[in-house]
Amino acid sequence: MEGKHIPLIILNIIIIIISLYLLFLIFKSKSFHKYPCYNMIIFSFIIFIDNILRIIPTNENKKHCNIVDDIFAYFIVFFDKLILATLSMQSLIYYLGVLKTDFYSANEAKIFYITLCCSLVISGTISAYYILKFGTKDTGNYYCYSKDPLTKKIIDDIFNSIYLLISIYCSIVPLKYISLKKKEVESGLIDDLNYSHHFNRILITLLLNILTFGLSFLIIHDAFPSGDYVDLIYLITCLVVDLFNCLNEEVYKETLKIFCKKKYNKRYNLIKTQKTNFDDDDEDD
């Protein structure tokens, strides 16, 4: 193992551990078994597999990519596309849940599966086209990746632009809606349903999505020095997004339930006995 790759390996391992723990938590706890959480499950699974593929030394000390390298390259490209698509679909689902509540409630399963299938088909088709049409290249790390002629850059720009616009629109409109609700709360017209929390979360999600897509555009057009810098920037972005998905009240509660049951019972069971039915409904948001 070359010393220059050590930071990449360490960062990959950290991301894998976080993603693996979140997957364990999600599959163990029934509170995550609902469609809005499934996107978080999928995103964590994508990050987990994508980073495992990047540290398996299939192409170490080789000058050319073989058939195994090509297969790995396809899946790495596929997961890179699916990460961006999943981020946008999360924004779309949140938009429908906030602005089209009745429609979303009536078609929750259909919306989830349609958006998932569209993301899989589009990402898979583009990735297959890249590998078959342009071939693969040695990245200088442990894996191969698709070559990037001008045609690939144009397709990437179109792909990124469409999903970025979806993400921005589906975030800005709910932000405006929640801002109006916050003003109504301040005026005493309606009860506060934790609008500030939702506003902040959508805003941070929007900023992270813009950052992720912006870095993707820069990577596509070789704005960074060649070598490990690109992978480091990409992995740090993945880590930030994954942490944002992980760091929430539900994950904290389930972690306490598994590893600190006394503290969980002391904190949450006591609170639960004092909650009203309205509070229980609000917790499911």
Buried (B, 14 or more C-beta within 10 A) or exposed (E): EEEEBEEBBEBBEBBBEBBBBBBEBBEEBEBBEEBBBBBBBBBBBBBBBBBBBBBEEBBEEEEEBEEEBBBBBBBBBBBBBBBBBBBBBBBBBBBBBBBEEEEBEEEBEEBBEEBBEEBBEBBBEBBEBBBEEBBBBBBBBBBBBBBBEEEBBEBBBEBBEBBBEBBBBBBBBBBEBBEEBBEBBEEEEEEEBEBEEBBEBBBEBBEBBBEBBEBBBEBBEEEBEEEBEBBBBBBEBBBEBBEBBBEEEBBEBBBBBEEEEEEBEEEEEEEEEEEEEEEEEEBEE
